[in-house]
């Protein structure tokens, strides 16, 4: 059971709200859902900002930025933003292409001839996360070295000599290695350090005066303390060294400063409009499949509404920076807990659904033609994945054997979601010789994912799809 956490609901700046504040009832729903998420996950604090048409409509802080000192979070609290840093790296690469200093379709070997597999992949494949390179952070985590300073060469040594996990371009798989290689390319081409390039070509043009790096945390007033959750216990997180996250995830910011970035990036002040379109358009594999990822931006949907953004996670923080183009709404959430599912994304999900309850209700509407027996089977299969006690009676022998080897993986992945609050039938489809019955599973405010249960001709579950 998670330790109870005290909460402080802090006042919103009247000046910031003057443009077009959310109505009191919506604000009440947002506050209640954020408080629920923090309580259920054990997250000490969160700070959120919502803008509509470029105007702040809600900005608020909740909880404690430092549990030991009982320091309340504020709207100006600094948080690590993790992989949201990747947006800055991708934008820098596009700036350098616009200046004629590199081409995204060049092989990596043109700029870093000694890099692993440099002749086999392009700069574009790095940014699109389709390179096939293994993740250096996984290796550092296993070695227990992710809190120690490291040079670029030392970071790359963790994947040097390892084979590609798939042919470049054929598949999408998130790897932080892609973005430290991109960071080093930026240095080689610009003849500037990565940090200096970001400061002079990205932060300053965007008017960002409250964005720093992990190395600056000790001197930042109001810097949140990071925490981690392990088996329901919330403890202070280890410190993440700035040289480890680097161009893949070493920035620290406030919600207001990150919103300046969002406006500048979309507004053509950082890269050309055509390049922002490139960043925010889903790339395709060589087989023609959408990856759901552009250049440092996920391209997906929430409540059936288009969404473009990125999440971030470090050793003690999670964050989410999400834009909804149809509504021209940006939702940003910073939290000081590393946990799965990530509190930062759960908060942005809940806030958007509270802003547009009719859209959320429509997205939750079940499809016609539900088969109660199949739904019961799907619920049983999912409960087995969460607990590691799959009932093989409903599974084909092939799938039962496959799940047995992955049992602990699924327990770790799905167990933390807790008991589903809704299991919503969304229709069926045919693929790969199976009839898939699709469900939207919800677990309380901001927490949901999609499950597809594939039945073979005999009516047994032979395949599962997630997302």
N, C-alpha and C positions, 0 to 999 in steps of 0.2 A: 504494500500500500504506500502511496506517495505521502510524504510528510506534508502536513498542512502549511500553507504559506499565507502570510498577511498581505493584504492588498491596500493600495492607496490609489484612489481615482483622482487624478490631478486636474486642475482647471485648465480649460483651453484658452489660449490667447484670444482676447476679444478682437484685437486688430486683425489677426489672421482669419478669424471667423467672419469678419464683416462682409466679405464678398458674397458668399452664398452658403450660409451654414446649413448643415443637415437639420431636419426638423427634430424636435425633442424626443418624439417617440422612436425615431430611427436611432438617434444617439443612445437612447436607453437600451435598445436591442443590441447595438454594437458593444456597449459597455458590459452588458450581461454576458454576451458570447465570449468576449475577450477574457473576462474574469473566469468563466467556466473552463476555457482552454488552459489558462494558466494554472488553475487549481487541479485539473485532471492530469496535467503533464508535470506539475511541480516546477513550472517555469517561474523564476523569481520576478522577472519584469518584462514589459513590452512597451515599445513606443510606436505609435502609428501615425501616418499622415495620409489623408485622402485629398486629391485634387480633382476638380472637374473643370474642363476647358481652361486648364492652366491656373485656376484659382483654388486656394486652399479652402476646403469646406469642413474639414475636421482634422484636428491634430491633438493627440492626447497621450499621456503616459500612465502606466499602471504598475503597481508593485514596487519592488526594491531592486535598485541597481547594484547594491552591495548588501547582502543578507547579514553579514557579520556586524557591520556598522549601522544597519537599519537605515540606509540611505535611500530615500525615495527616488525612483526614476523621474526624469523630467523630459519635456519635449526636446531638450537640447543635449540629452545624454548621448555619449559616444558609444558605438557598438562596432565590433568587427563585422564586416559585411561579406567575408569569405569570397565565394566564387562570383559574386556580382562584379568583382575586380575584372573578370574576364571580358566584360563589356568594354572596359577601357583598353584592354589589350587588343581586342578585335578592331576597335575604332582607330587605334594607332596604326595598325597594319593597313587599314583602308586609307588613312591619311597619306601614308608613305607610298601607296600605290597611286593615289591621286597626284602625288608630286613626281611620279615617274621613277621612284627609287627602288621599287620592287614590283613583281607581278604575282598575284595570288596563284596563278596556274604554273608558276615555276616550281621545279623540284626543290625540296629543302636543301639538297646538296649544293645548289647555286650559292647559298649563303652560309650554310653550316656543313661543309663536306664531311666532317668527322662525326656528325650526329648519327645515332642508330637509324639504319634503314633510310638514310637521307636520299638515296637514289630511287627509292620505291614509292615515295609519297610527295604530295605537293603542299604548299602553304595553305591553300584552300581546304585541303583535307584535314589539316591540323585544326583550323578554326571551326570546321563543320563537325568535328569529333567523329570522323570516319577513317582515321589513319590506321587503326589496328594496333597502335602502340600500347603496351601495358602501362599501368599507372604507377609512377614512382612513389606516390604517397602511400599506396598499399604496402609497398616494400619497406618504406621507412617506418610505418606504423608497426609492422611485424618485427622490425629490428629495434624498435624503441628509440629511434633517433630523430623523431619529428619535432623535438623541442630544442635541438642543438643547432647552432649556426652551421650553414653549409654553403659552399660555392656552387655555381652552376654546374661545373664539372662533377662535383660530388653528387649533386641531385641526379644528373643523367647516369652516373655510374650504377644507380639502382636498377636501371632497365637496359644498360648496355649489354650486348651479347644475348639478350632474350629474343625469341622469335616474335614476329607479329602475331597477334591473336586472330587476325583474318586478313584477307586481301584488301588493301586500301580502297575505300569507296564502296565496298560490297555490303557493309553493315555499319550501323551506328552503335557506338559504345563510348560512354563518357570516360575520359582519361585526362587527368590534370597534366600529364606529360606534354600533351599537345600545346598547352598554353605557356609552359615555361620555355619550350622551344620557340614559340612565337615571340616571347619576351626577349630572348637572346637575339633573334633575327632583328627585332626593333633596334637593339643596341648596335649591332653590326652595321646596319644600313644607315642609321641616323648619326652614328658616332657620338651618341649620348648614352648615359646610363638610363636604364628603364625608368627609374624613379624620377630623374630629371625630365625625361621626355613627357611622362604623364603630367608632371607639375606644370610645365611650360606650354605644352600643346593641347592639354585636355582640361585640367582643373582650372587654370587661369582663364581661358576663353569661356568656360562655363560659369565663371564667377564663384567658384567653390573655394571658400576660405575656411571650411571646417572639415576637411577631408585630409587624413594623414595615413601613416602606416602603423602596423603593429609595433614597430620599433619606437614609436612616439608615445605609447600608451601611458607610461609613467608620468609624463609631464602634462597630460590632458586633464583639465578639471572636469569632473563629472563622467570620467570613463567608467563604464559598467564593468563589473567583475563577471567573468565567465564561469558557468557551472556545467556539470555533466550529470546525466542520470544513468544509473546502473542498477538494474533489478529493483527499481522503485526508490533507490536512495539517491538524493541529490547532494553532490559534493562539489567543492571548488575544482575547476578544471586546471589541467596543466597549461603552462604558457606556451603558445605557439610561436616559434621563432620566425621573424619577418623574412629571413632568407629562405625559409622552407616553402612558405606559401607564395611569395614573390609575385610574379605576373599571373599566377593562377589564383591568387587569393590572399593578398596581404593588406588590403585597404581597411581603414577605420573611418566612419563617417557619422553624421546625424541624419535624421529623416529629411529635414529641410534642405540640407546640402545635396543629398542624393536626388531630391526632386529637381534641383537646379540642373543636375546632369541630365535627367530625363527630358526636361524641356529643351535643353541645348542640343541634345542628340537628335530628337525628333524635329527640332526647328531648323536644322541645316547649319548650325554654328560649329559643329564638330566635324561632320562628314557631309558630303553632298546628299541631297534627298534620295538620289538613285542608290547610293550606298547604304543609307538607312533602310531602304526597301530590301536590299540584299540581306542585311543583317536580320530583318524581321520576317523573312520568307523561308519557309521550311525547305531545307535542301533535300535532294533525292539521292538514293543509293544508285550504284551502277545498274541495278535491276529495276530502277524506276519507282522504288517505294519511298514515300515521304518519311523523313527521319523525325519530324516534329521538332527540329532544331535548325536555326539559321546560322548566324555567326554570333556566338555568345548570347543567343536569345532562344528560349524555348518558344515554340509556336503551337499552341493547343487551345483548349477551351475550358470554360467553367460555366455551369448552368446553361450550356449550349451557346455561350457567347464567346466570340474570338478573344484570345488572350495572348499577349506577348510579354515575356519577362524572364527573370532568372531568380533562382534562389541562391542562398549562400550558407555555408556551414563551416565553422572552424572547431577547435577543440572545446570551446565553451559558449558558442553563439550560433544562432540560426537567423536568417533574414530572408525576406522575399520582396521583390520589386516588380510589381505586375501592372501592365497597362492593358486596358480594355478599349480597343479602337472604336468599336461601335458606339460606346457611350462617351468616349474621350475622357475616361476616368483612370487615374493612377492610384493604386493602393500600395503603400509601403509599410512593412512591419519589421521591426528589429526586436529580437529577444536575446536574453543572455542564458540560454540553456541549449546544449547539444543533446538532442534526443530524436528518436524515430518513432512515429512520423514527426516531421520537423514542426515545432511550434510556430515558426515564422510563417510558413506557407498556410498552416491551418488558420492563422489569424487573418491573412489576406483573403482567404476563401470565405471565411465567415463574414467579414466586413462587406465584401461585394454582395453576398447573398442578402445581407441586411439592408443594403442600399436599394436592392431591386428584388424585393420578396416575391413579386409576381413572376419574375423570370425563374427564380429558384423553385417556386411551386410548380411551374410548367415543366421544368427539367426533372422534377421528381415524380411526374405523373406516370403511372405504369402503362406499358403498352398493352394492347388488346391481345387476347389469345393465350394468356398464361396457363401453363399446365401445373397444377398444384403439386403433383407427384415429382415432376422435374425440379420444381423450386425446392421442395423438401430435400431432394437428393443433393442439390447444389448447396443448400445450407449445411447439410451434413458433411459434405466434402470440405467446405471452407472451415467448419469447426474443427475437423481433423487436421487441416493444415496449421491452424492456430495452436493446437495442443500437441501435435506430433503423434496423433492416434488415428490415422486414416483407416476407415473401414473399407477393406479391399473388396467387399461384396458388391459395391457399386462401381468398381473400377475394372478396366481391362487388365489382364495380367501384366502387359507391357507398362502401362502407366503406374500400376501399383509398385512394380519393381523400381521404376524411375523415382517415384516419390519417396520410397524407402531410403534411398541414398541421399535425398535432399531434405529429409525430415527436419533436421535441426536448423537448416537454412530458413525454411518456411516458418518455423516456430519463432525464430529471431526476427524475421521480416514482418509477420502478420500478428504475432502474439501481442505486441505493444498497442495495437489498435483497440484492443478490448472487445467487449460484446457489441455486435452490430445493433444499431437502433432501428435501421430499416434495410430490407432486402428487396429492392425494387426491380421487377421484371421489365426489361427494355426491348424485348423482341428476339427474333431468332434469325439465323443466317446459315448458309452452307459454305464450307471451306475445307479443302484437304480431305474430303471423304467423311467429314463429320457434320452434324447439325449442331450448331452452337446456340445455346440459350444464354443471352446476355443479361447481366444484372448490375445495378448500381448499388453498392453496399455503403451505407452511411454509419458513422460511429459518433454522432454528436456534432456540434458546431465546427464547420470547416474541415471535417475529416471524412473522406470518402475515397473509394476507388472502384474501378470496373473489373468485373470477373465474367469470363465467358466459359461455360461448361460445354465441352464438345461430346456429343453422344454418337456412338457408332450404330450400325444397323441393328444390333442386338439390344440397344437401349442402355448400354453401359458407358460410363464416362471414360473416354479414351484420350482426351486432350483438354488442356486448360489454357486460357489466355488471360493476361492481366494488362489492364490499361487500355 
